[in-house]
């Protein structure tokens, strides 16, 4: 079971996609405008289906906007099948391009294939709040701009990103690695419960 996000200005197409993919046990959310895609929705989705020719923010613009927010496969569903359109779609970060009108069986098969590939590919990249973490290179960036973090600063940021939403307390997380990095009891302090404060420097170029 996976979370599928489909965006198409045609309500009938949204209904068709929902019916087809829910048949495979997936949870499906649909939106009828590119501007309705929030960062939270992109993080929720395991696979994203985008129409290209939508009023306002079209599918290509949406893909450019959300590609840095998610590692989920993005599939274009479009009546635009000319070679320049297909090449542009794949070139800006889409993983597949399916012609409209599409066959439901093919759509289900392609979504299943991308989900299988996603599940067996080790994740080396994590995106949180617009910050992309390269877990292999141990580096972070916002868009194309690298963040000049020290090794300790990066390690703490990565840990917090991996466990986003979790509250850390001294008593509950004494064995947590973040406290191994940060917790250094101050023997001169009369307050044994005081917590260390870490300031991650922000360097401007």
C-alpha positions as CSV (number, residue, x, y, z in Angstrom):
1,X,0.0,0.0,0.0
2,X,1.4,3.4,-1.0
3,X,0.3,7.1,-0.9
4,X,-0.5,8.3,-4.4
5,X,-1.0,12.0,-5.3
6,X,-2.7,12.8,-8.6
7,X,-3.1,16.3,-10.0
8,X,-5.3,16.9,-13.0
9,X,-7.7,19.7,-13.8
10,X,-10.2,17.2,-15.2
11,X,-12.4,15.8,-12.4
12,X,-13.3,12.7,-14.4
13,X,-9.6,11.8,-14.8
14,X,-9.0,12.3,-11.1
15,X,-11.9,10.0,-10.3
16,X,-10.6,7.4,-12.8
17,X,-7.1,7.4,-11.3
18,X,-8.5,7.2,-7.8
19,X,-10.7,4.2,-8.6
20,X,-8.0,2.4,-10.5
21,X,-5.3,2.8,-7.9
22,X,-7.5,2.3,-4.8
23,X,-8.3,-1.1,-6.4
24,X,-4.6,-2.0,-5.8
25,X,-4.9,-1.0,-2.1
26,X,-3.3,2.5,-2.4
27,X,-4.3,5.6,-0.6
28,X,-5.1,8.3,-3.3
29,X,-5.4,12.0,-2.9
30,X,-6.4,14.1,-5.9
31,X,-6.1,17.8,-6.6
32,X,-7.3,19.8,-9.6
33,X,-4.7,22.6,-9.6
34,X,-0.9,22.6,-9.4
35,X,-1.0,25.4,-6.9
36,X,-2.8,23.0,-4.4
37,X,0.3,21.0,-4.0
38,X,1.8,21.8,-0.6
39,X,5.1,20.7,0.9
40,X,3.2,18.5,3.3
41,X,1.4,16.7,0.5
42,X,4.6,16.2,-1.4
43,X,6.2,14.6,1.6
44,X,3.2,12.4,2.2
45,X,3.2,11.0,-1.4
46,X,5.1,7.9,-2.4
47,X,4.3,8.6,-6.1
48,X,3.0,11.7,-7.8
49,X,1.0,11.8,-11.1
50,X,0.9,15.1,-12.9
51,X,-1.1,16.4,-15.8
52,X,0.9,18.8,-18.0
53,X,-1.7,21.2,-19.5
54,X,-3.4,22.7,-16.5
55,X,-4.5,26.3,-16.1
56,X,-2.4,28.5,-13.9
57,X,0.7,26.5,-12.8
58,X,1.1,23.8,-15.4
59,X,2.6,20.4,-14.8
60,X,6.1,21.3,-15.8
61,X,6.2,24.3,-13.4
62,X,4.8,22.1,-10.6
63,X,7.5,19.5,-11.2
64,X,10.3,22.1,-11.1
65,X,8.8,23.5,-7.8
66,X,8.4,20.2,-6.0
67,X,11.3,18.1,-7.3
68,X,13.6,19.3,-4.5
69,X,10.9,18.6,-1.9
70,X,10.5,14.9,-2.5
71,X,12.3,11.8,-3.8
72,X,9.0,10.2,-4.8
73,X,8.7,9.2,-8.5
74,X,6.9,11.7,-10.6
75,X,4.9,10.5,-13.6
76,X,3.5,12.9,-16.2
77,X,0.1,12.0,-17.8
78,X,-0.5,14.2,-20.8
79,X,-2.0,14.5,-24.2
80,X,1.2,16.4,-25.2
81,X,3.3,13.7,-26.6
82,X,5.6,15.6,-29.0
83,X,9.2,14.8,-28.5
84,X,10.2,18.3,-27.1
85,X,7.5,18.0,-24.4
86,X,8.5,14.5,-23.4
87,X,12.2,15.4,-23.2
88,X,11.4,18.5,-21.2
89,X,9.3,16.6,-18.8
90,X,12.0,13.9,-18.2
91,X,14.7,16.6,-18.2
92,X,13.2,18.6,-15.3
93,X,13.0,15.6,-13.0
94,X,10.1,13.4,-14.0
95,X,10.6,9.6,-13.9
96,X,8.1,8.7,-16.6
97,X,5.8,10.1,-19.2
98,X,2.5,8.4,-20.1
99,X,0.3,9.4,-23.0
100,X,-3.3,10.4,-22.6
101,X,-5.7,8.8,-23.1
102,X,-4.0,6.1,-21.1
103,X,-4.9,2.5,-20.5
104,X,-5.8,1.9,-16.8
105,X,-4.0,-1.4,-16.7
106,X,-0.8,0.3,-18.0
107,X,-1.1,3.1,-15.5
108,X,-1.4,0.6,-12.6
109,X,1.5,-1.4,-13.9
110,X,3.8,1.7,-14.3
111,X,2.9,3.0,-10.8
112,X,3.6,-0.5,-9.3
113,X,6.9,-0.7,-11.2
114,X,8.1,2.7,-9.9
115,X,7.0,1.9,-6.3
116,X,9.0,-1.4,-6.5
117,X,12.0,0.4,-7.8
118,X,11.7,3.0,-5.1
119,X,11.5,0.4,-2.4
120,X,14.6,-1.5,-3.4
121,X,16.8,1.6,-4.1
122,X,18.6,2.7,-1.0
123,X,17.8,6.2,0.0
124,X,20.9,8.4,-0.1
125,X,19.0,11.7,-0.1
126,X,16.6,13.3,2.4
127,X,14.7,16.5,2.0
128,X,13.2,18.4,5.0
129,X,11.8,21.9,4.8
130,X,13.6,22.6,1.5
131,X,16.9,21.5,2.8
132,X,18.4,18.5,0.9
133,X,20.7,16.1,2.8
134,X,23.1,13.9,0.9
135,X,23.5,11.0,3.4
136,X,26.4,9.6,1.5
137,X,28.5,12.7,1.1
138,X,27.4,14.1,4.5
139,X,26.5,17.5,3.0
140,X,23.4,19.7,2.9
141,X,22.1,22.3,0.5
142,X,19.2,24.6,-0.2
143,X,18.5,24.4,-3.9
144,X,21.9,24.6,-5.5
145,X,23.5,26.4,-2.6
146,X,25.6,24.2,-0.3
147,X,25.3,24.9,3.4
148,X,28.8,25.3,5.0
149,X,28.2,23.2,8.1
150,X,30.9,21.7,10.3
151,X,30.9,18.0,10.7
152,X,29.2,18.2,14.1
153,X,26.6,20.7,12.8
154,X,25.8,18.5,9.9
155,X,25.5,15.4,12.1
156,X,23.0,17.0,14.4
157,X,21.0,18.5,11.5
158,X,20.9,15.1,9.8
159,X,19.8,13.4,13.0
160,X,17.0,15.9,13.6
161,X,15.9,15.6,9.9
162,X,15.8,11.8,10.1
163,X,13.6,12.0,13.2
164,X,11.5,15.0,12.2
165,X,8.6,15.7,14.6
166,X,10.1,13.8,17.5
167,X,10.6,15.7,20.8
168,X,13.9,15.1,22.5
169,X,14.2,15.2,26.3
170,X,17.1,14.4,28.5
171,X,15.4,11.8,30.6
172,X,13.7,10.0,27.7
173,X,16.6,10.0,25.4
174,X,19.7,9.6,27.5
175,X,20.9,6.9,25.2
176,X,20.0,9.0,22.1
177,X,23.1,9.8,19.9
178,X,22.2,13.5,20.0
179,X,22.9,13.6,23.7
180,X,26.1,11.7,23.3
181,X,27.2,14.6,21.0
182,X,25.8,17.4,23.1
183,X,25.4,16.4,26.7
184,X,28.4,17.5,28.7
185,X,27.5,17.9,32.4
186,X,28.7,21.2,33.8
187,X,30.1,20.3,37.2
188,X,30.2,23.9,38.2
189,X,26.5,24.4,37.6
190,X,24.1,24.1,40.5
191,X,21.3,23.2,38.2
192,X,21.9,19.5,37.3
193,X,18.9,19.6,34.9
194,X,20.2,22.4,32.7
195,X,20.5,21.5,29.1
196,X,23.3,22.5,26.7
197,X,22.6,25.0,24.0
198,X,24.0,24.5,20.5
199,X,24.2,27.4,18.1
200,X,24.6,26.4,14.5
201,X,26.4,29.2,12.9
202,X,25.0,30.8,9.8
203,X,27.7,32.0,7.5
204,X,27.0,34.6,4.8
205,X,29.0,34.8,1.7
